[in-house]
Structures are given as structure tokens and as C-alpha cells.
Amino acid sequence: MQKLVKSLEEAIRLAGLTDGMTVSFHHHLRNGDFVLNMVLEQAANMGIRELNVNASSVFDCHTPLIGHIKNRVVTGIQCNYMAAGVGSAISQGILEKPVEFRSHGTRPRDIACGKTPIDVAFIAAPAADPMGNCTGKYGKSACGSLGYAMADAMFAKKVVVITDTLVDYPLQDFSIPENYVDYVVQVDAIGDPKGIVSGTTQITRDPVGLVMASHAAKVIEASGLLKDGFSFQTGAGGASLAAAKFLKDIMLEKNIRGSFGLGGITGYMVDMLQAGCFQSLMDVQCFDLKAVESIRTDPRHREISALHYAAPSARGSVADNLDVVILGATEIDTDFNVNVHTDSNGYIMGGSGGHTDVAAGSKLCMIIAPMFRARLPIVTDRVNAISTPGRDVNVLVTQGGIAVNPRNKELKQRLLDAGLPVTDIQTLKEKTEKITGVPQKLVRGDRPVAHIIGRDGEIQDTIYNVVK
């Protein structure tokens, strides 16, 4: 069987891509990805129109999508995250159909069950052999885990692997096996390494961020969950990393050995693994070079699929075994609903990713955010878009106090007993507004530009067009 073809055009033709079909992409190359733009440009040159793009995430490097939307090469988008470059244009209503936002868990669930079928999946592979065995651990565009691409490869009708590092058969340490792959294309470059990984992620030095991080670590310590077997996920933001540092110090001081760290893995989580804080890391996405090196060399650092990570209907997902997660927020309202999809002006600039998945699965979901950004308060009466329902959020940590969801009376008492600055969220809102003033109510249009699909598969909220 000959899978290696001479060009992307040949692969698209052999895969049978025609008008109206659905193509998919993964985002492990993040803001350095070349593949989505490359494929859509070739499809446009071949006269293919009205494609539906199912991409795990859309970054600023994908702004050529705007031109393809205007030219009707693309008429539908499904994704888990959308950066402001494309999100701003979508918010103004350039796409006829509303974007469908899913989470990192619900996207593969819906692909697997056939709710969002994929005609042709294009897998950006940093290393591959001529039969399609491929991985993200090696090659000049190495990105580490390929967890978000696995469901696409398993369930798409046709699968095209695009690589810039072709190795001899068989590639031994593969992430996706050849039996899922139809065609292989070698190109000069699948991405820009400078945009694929951030090199190093930095702990914040901002005094406000350090106060929040210290509070966050103390909340975990007081929660009763910090004991042998503890499991943890945190993001790559400066305050979240600082919270992980404070938590690491507590774990080492008390000789607590956790079970696993989860999620998009940073070098700092690798440090915690190497220091003995965790027995293993379960990795769906590498965020920096240290994490890429670790997943390549350390068997305790395991690559997992997005299905395994957080799919709601899976027979088992790691997110459902998670003790504590630290997450961020653009806004949080007095019912603890969290928005990570839009900015304060209503423009799309993000998405749930795994936010809503791990919030639902964990025993303790903590939001860490400053009281205000750019003179706009973080707490509001009603968020512009519900990304994560308040029922799944336990605590909000700010520099001005710690608000506990009223559903968690035992946790609130634990934090009070520990002497932490506990307040209620309404008081925190009023305290912030004395500093910032009360913001004007956002005016929205009446045209839906995006639907947020909840973990139950139903529309959780709708984002409407901005009014200039």
C-alpha cells in the first residue's frame, strides 16, 4: 500500500474532499500552526467551497480564515477556543451560521458518537513514517502530546497526515498508528517552533498575583484534599504557576506524595513530578519546551487522548478523578457562573477548552482572578456568556478576599477555621465597584454569532453580535 503522496493537492483529491464537507484540525502547534491555513488555501485554489471547519482551537495565526469566510470557502466553524484575531470578526457577524463552541471533552465525545462527523481529518504531525505512524515528540516542529488529534484520527472518514519530518518505517514511539491513516504528505514546514511552544512559562512577580497565589495554595491546604494520592491541574498563567509553586513547597514540607498532575502540562508541573510531588503526569497538551522534553524521555509523563482526558460519556476520564483544579476567568457573576469566551466588550477572545470539563469533574474547582482588569470589575451580576456553570465552581480567589459558593458550607467553614480572608461574592463585587465604579451595561445585537454547547450536549448559552 502506498500512502505517501507527492503533494497536498493530491492528498485532498484522493481523500475525496468536495463542497460542503467537514474538515478537522488539531491545535497542538498553537499559534505556530501552518497546516490549517495551508489546507484551506489549497482547497480554495481547487475551487472547493462551503466547508465546515472543526478545529480543536483557532489561534491568531489563523486569521486567513476571515478571507475564506468572506469568499465562502468556509461557511461553518466548530471549535473549543477562538483567539481574538478571528473572534473579533466573528463577533461582528461575518459568518452566516453561529460558531459552535464545545469543550475539550465534548468535542471528541461528539466526534466519536457521530453527532459531528468528520469527512477528512488533517493531522499536523511533527514526525511520521510513510505509512502514517506519527507523533509530536520528535522533529523540528516537536510539540509533545497529540491528545487532541486522536479522536479525529480514530473516527474521521479519511485521515491525512501532514509532516515536515519523514522518518523510516516503522516509527517506533508513535502517538497515532498507521491503521487510522489514509495518506501522508511531506511539506517543508508544518509550523513555526516559536509559536508552537512558549520556551519557558514564568511565575508571576506581580505582588497582587502572588497574594492570590498564596491564598489559593492555602485554600487547597485547608480543604482537606491535600493528602497522599492528591491530584491536581492548573493553567499556564503566571498566578496559577505561582500557586503551584506555593503548593509544591507545602507538599514537600509535609511529605505529601500526590498521584497525578493533569491537563496541558508546563515545565513547572514537570518540576513537581521530578521533585516527587506526583507519581505521574497525564498530558493532553504540552505548553513549553521542558514539557516536550519530559514527555519524550520520562515514562511517568503519559500522553492521553482528549477522550481519556475529559469526555463526559467515556467509560472513564481522568478529569472525573481530579481533586483540585485552578482556573481563570474573564468574568464571574454572583451565581458563580464563569465567562472565558468573551471580553468585557462582548468580543469573542477565548473559549472553554477544558475549563468546564475539569470544573465538573473535580472535587474543588477554584477560580483565581484579580478584583478588576483595566478598571473593569471581575465580578458582575450576570456574565456576558456562561462558559462554566456556577454549580461546578467552588471558590473565587482574589487579592481582596476569597468567596465560597454558598453550596459549599463545609468548605467555607474550613477556610474560616484556617484564618483565611473569606467574604461573600456580593460583598466582593461591591468592594470592587467602590474602586472601579459601576460599569455600563453591555449592549448586544440580536444576531446569534456563537452557541456554547454544554457538557449535556445542549446549548448552554448564546453569544450575540457586538454593536459598535
N, C-alpha and C positions, 0 to 999 in steps of 0.2 A: 504494500500500500504506500502510495506517495502522497504525503501530506504537505510537504514543503513546496510552496508555490513561489513564483517569481516576483509577484507584486501584490500590493493591497487591492488594486483593481481586480486582479484575477481572483483573489480570495472572496471579495464581495460578490463577484459574478457567480462563482462556484457555489457560494452559500445560498444563492437564490434571493438575495435581498431585492425587494421591489417596493413600489409605492404603498404607504400605509402600514408598513410593518413596524415592529418594535425592536430596537437595538439597545443593548445594555453595555455599561462600562462600570468599572470599579474605581475607587478614588485613592488607592494606596500611593500613587505618585503625587497626590495632593496638588499643591499649587505649581508643581513642576511638570504636570501631565501634558504630553503631546498627543496622546492617542485619540481622545475624543474629538479634538479638532481635526486631526488627520483623517479620521474615518468619515466625518460629516462633510469635509471638503471634497473627499473623493466621491462620496455618494452624490453630492451636488453636481460635480463635474460629469457624473454618469447620468444625470437627469432624473435621479430618484427624488421623490417628493413625499411630503406629509408623513414623515417618520415620527414615531413616538420614541423619545429618549428616556430610558430607565437607567439612571446613573445613581450609584450609591451616594455621591455628593457632587456638587457643581462648585468649582472654585473661580477665583478671579481670572485665572489663565484661560478660562472657557468663555470669555466674553464674545468670541466669534459666534457663539450660539445666537446672539442677538440678531446678527445678519441673517443667519439661517432661518430664524423665526420669521423675520420680515419677508424673506423670499419663499416661505412656505416649504422649505426643505424639512423643517421641524414644526409640527403642529401640536405636540403634546410632550409634557415633561413629568416624570415621576422621580423623586429623589428624597434623600433623608436630610440633606443640608444644602443650602444655596447661599454662597457668599454675595456680598453687596454688589459686585460688578454686574452680574446678571440679575440679581434680586431687585435692584433699583428699577431696571427696565420692566421686569415682570410686574412690579408694584404699580406701574403706570398703565398696565393693561395691554401690552403688546401681543400677548398670547391669547388666542381665541378661547381655548379651554383652560380652566383653572389648573394650576400645578397641583399634583397630588403629593403631599408630604407624608412619608412614613418614617418609622424609626429603624434603627439598625437591626432590630429584632423582627419587626413586622414586614420589612421588605423581603427578606429571604423566606419568611413564612408564606407570604402571598405568591412568591415565585414558585415555591415548592408545591403549593396546593392548586396551582393553575389559575388563581384569581388575576394575576398579572403575568400572562405568558410572554416569554421572550422568543422572538424569531431567530435573531443572531446575536450572540454574545461576543464582544471583542475584549479579550483578556490581555492587558498590558503585562508582559512577563519579563522581568529583568534578566532571567536566564531560562533557556528552553532548549530541548533537543529537537531533531527533525520530525519526531513523532508526536510532539506536543507535551511531553512531560515538562513541567515548568515550575519555577519557584521565584520568590522575591528576595531570597537570601544572598544571592550571588549576582555578579555582573556590575557593569559600570553605573547602572541605574538602580542598584540594590535598594529595596525599600523595606525588607523584612517580611512580616506576615502578609499573606494574601487572603486573609479571612473573609473579606467582603466579596471576593470574586468566586468563592467556591460554590455557592448556590447557583450563580449564573452558569458556571461550567456544568454543573450536575443536571440542570433542568432546561436549559435553552435547547431549541430545536437544532441549531447549528452553533458551533463554537470555533472562533478564530483566535489563535494565539499570535500576538504581535510582540516580537522581541528584538533587542539590539545586541544580545549576546547569545549566539547559537553555539551549543556545545555538542560534543559527540554523544551518540546514543549508547547506553541509556544514562540520562541524568539521574544520579543516584538519590540525592536528597531532594525529591520533588514535593511540591505542595499540592499540585493538581496533576492527576495521572493522565496518560495518553488516551485512555479509553473514553474520556469525555470530549476529546478534541477532534475536530474535523480537518482543520487546515492550520498551517504555520507560515508566518511571513516574517522575514528578517528585514529590518529597516535600520537606518543609520542611528537613530536615537528615539527612544520612547518617552524621554523626559529630560528635564534639567535637574541634575542632582541637587543644586542649590535650593530648588523649590520642593524637592521630594522630602527632604528631612531638614530640620532646623539646625543641625550640627549639635548644639547643646541647648537645653532648656534651663532657664535661670530662675532661682528662687528670688522672690521679691525682696528688695531692700527698703521699700516704702514703709514708713512707720505704721501707717494705717493698715496696710496689708499684713504686717507682722502681728499687730494686735488681733486682727481677725483670725490669723492662722493659729496663734496661741490659744485663743478661745476655742477654736474648732478642735484642736488636739485635746483640750481639757474636757470638752463635751464628750468625746469618744471615751476618754478615760473614766468619766463619771457615769457613762451609760450602762455599765455592767457587761458590755460586749467585748471589752479588751481583755482577752484571756487566751490561753493556748488554743490554737485552732482558729483564731481570728482571721477573717477575710476582708479585703479592702480594695476599693477602687477610688482613684482621684484623677483629676484632669491635669493638663499641662500648663495651666496658668500659674503665674508667679505666686499668688497667695495659696493656691492649692498645693503647690510644691513645698512651700514653707510649712504648711500644715502637716504634710508628710514628714518633713524633717523633724518637727517637734514631736510627732507621733513616734518616729524612729527612736528618738532619744528616750522617750518613755518606755518603749518596748525593750530596748537594750538595758535600761536601768532596772527594769522589773523582770528581766529574763523571760519575756513573753515571746513564744515562737508561733507565729501565725501559720495558717495553712496555705493561702494563695493570695496573690495580687492579681487584679483583673483589669481588662479593658484595653484602651490604647496605652501602650507601655512607654514610659520615658526612662531615660538613663537614671533618674533618681529612684524609680522603682527597682531597677537593676541593682543599684547600690543597696537597697533594703534586702533584696534577695541574697546578695553576696555577704551582707552583714549577719545573716541568719534570722532576719525578721520573718521571712516566709520560706516555705518549703518549695514553692513553685510559682511561676508566673503563667497566667493563661492569657494569651496575646492575640487579639483580633486585628491590631494595627500598631506598627512601630512609629513613634513620634520623633526619634532622633537617632544619630549615628551609634550611640552607645547601645541603644536597644536593638538596632540592626545587628551589631556585632555579637550581642548576647544571644539572640535567637539563633544565630548561625553556629555558635560554639558551645552553648550550655544546654544540656538535655533537660535541665529543670525549667527552662524557658520554653513553653509549649505554644505552638501555633494552633489556633482554633478557628473554626468557621463562624460566620455570623449567626448561623442556625444554632450552633452549640453555645454561642455567646448569650443569645437573648431572645430566641424565637418563642413567642407566647404559647404556641401549640406543640412545641417539641416534647418528646418523652422526658427530656431533662435539659435544662440550660444552666450554665454557670451563674448567670445573674440571679437565679432563684435560690442560690446557695450563698449569697453575698450578705455579709454582716453590715458593713458601713460603706457608704459612697458619699464623696464630697463633690458637689456640682455647683455650677454658676447660674446666673440669671441676668437677663436684661431688665426684667420687671418681676415683681411678685406682689400679689394682691392680698387683701386682708383675709381671704379664704385660703391662702397659701397656694393658689394656682400660680404656675411659673410660665413666663414667656421667654423663649430663647430663639424665636423665629423672626421677630421684627425689632427695629429700633424704636425709640420713643416717638418718632415721627411717622411710624407705620410702614416704613420701608423694609422689605424682606432683606435680612442680612445674616441668616443663620438657619437653624433647624434643630430638631430634637437629637439627631444622631442616636446615641444610646441613652440619652437623658431620661426619657420616660420609661425605658425598659428597666434600667437599674434602680430607678426610684420605686417602681412597682415591686421589684424582686428583693430589694434589700430590707434588712430589719431596721436600719436607721439611714434615712436619706437627709443629708444636710446640705442646705444652700448657703454658700459663702459669698457675700457681696457687700460692697460699700453702701453706706446710707444713701449716697447720691453720686451721680456722674454728671459732669458738665452742668452742675446746678439743677439737675433733674432728679427728684427722689426715686429711690428704687422701689419703695412700697407705694402701691396705688389702690384705689377702690376696686378696679377691675382691669386686669391686664389686657393689652391690645390683642393678644392671641394666647390661647391656652395650649401650651406645649406639653406640660406635665400637670395633671390634675392635683389639686391641693390635698386630696385624700391620701396621696402617696408621698407627701412631703412632711417631714417630722420637725425640722428645726431650720430657722434662718439665723445665721451668724453675721452680725455687722460690727463695726467698731463702736457703735453706740448701744449695743445690747444684744441679747440672744432671745429671740421669740420662738416659743414652742407651740406647735399646733395643739389646740385645745383637746384634740382626740388623744393626746399622749400625756395624760395626767401623771403617770408613774415616772416618765422621763423628766417631766418638769420638776417633780419633787426631788429627783436625784440631782439635778443640776442646782437647785436651790440649796440642797444639803451640802453640795460641794463648794458653795460660796460663789457661784458664777453669776454674772450680771443678767439675770433673767428679767424680761419685760414681756408685755403682750404686744402683738403686732400693730394694733391700732395706736397704742401709745408711741411706738417706734415711728409710725407714719407721721403722727402729729409733731413729734420731736424733730423729725427731718424737715417737715414743711416750715417750721419756725426758722430754719436756716435757709432753705431754698425758695420759700414762697410756694403757693399752690399753683401747679402748672395748669395751663389752659387745656380744656378737653379736646382731644384729637378729633378732627373732622374727617370722616371717611366717605368715599363714594359708595354707590350701590351695586358695583360690579364685582362679583367674586373673582379674585385672581389666584387664590390657592385654597385648597382644603387640607386640613390637618387630620389625617386618619389615625384614630386611636388604636390602642392595643386590642380592642374588641373588633376591629375591622370596620367600625362605623365612623362617620365624620364627627370629629371631636370639636372642631371649631372651623370657622371660615375667615380668611383674610380678604378684605375688600380693597379696592384700588385707592391710592392716595389722591387727595385733592390738593392741587398746588395753590 
